[in-house]
Amino acid sequence: RQRAFSGYEFHLHLCFSMQRRYHCKSSKQNLPCSGDVLVQNNWVKNASSIDPVEYAECVGNCMVNMLSGSNCSAHVDHGERDVEEIAGKVDMLGFVGLTEEWNMSVCLFHAKFGSPVL
């Protein structure tokens, strides 16, 4: 969930259809998307103009899509066989952490790969 919030605020990260619709420019230039509002010298998303739920749906299958070789925001119907193949790729990654459990994921990473747990 936190990753989706971050991507939403970060110029609708990897949701290319919404980036085009709301004219989002490069985040490096700190330019607003259409519908953003200026709050204390920072551009922020206006949820009544740019729907956060639509953004979440756009990138909701990002990891599965990327592991299958598709674009993050692609609308791909992954069949059962495809999902099994993708699940097999997760085993090859070596480690998968959860952003919702960041501290625990970092500890597990250190424990698995032999570095000191902080």
ABEGO torsion letter per residue (X at the ends): XAAAAAAAABGGBGBAAAAAAAGBBBAAAGBBBBGBBBBGGBBBBBAAABBAAAAAAAAAAAAAAAAAGBBAABBBBBBAAAAAAAAAAAAAAGBBBBAABAAAAAAAAAAAAGBBBX
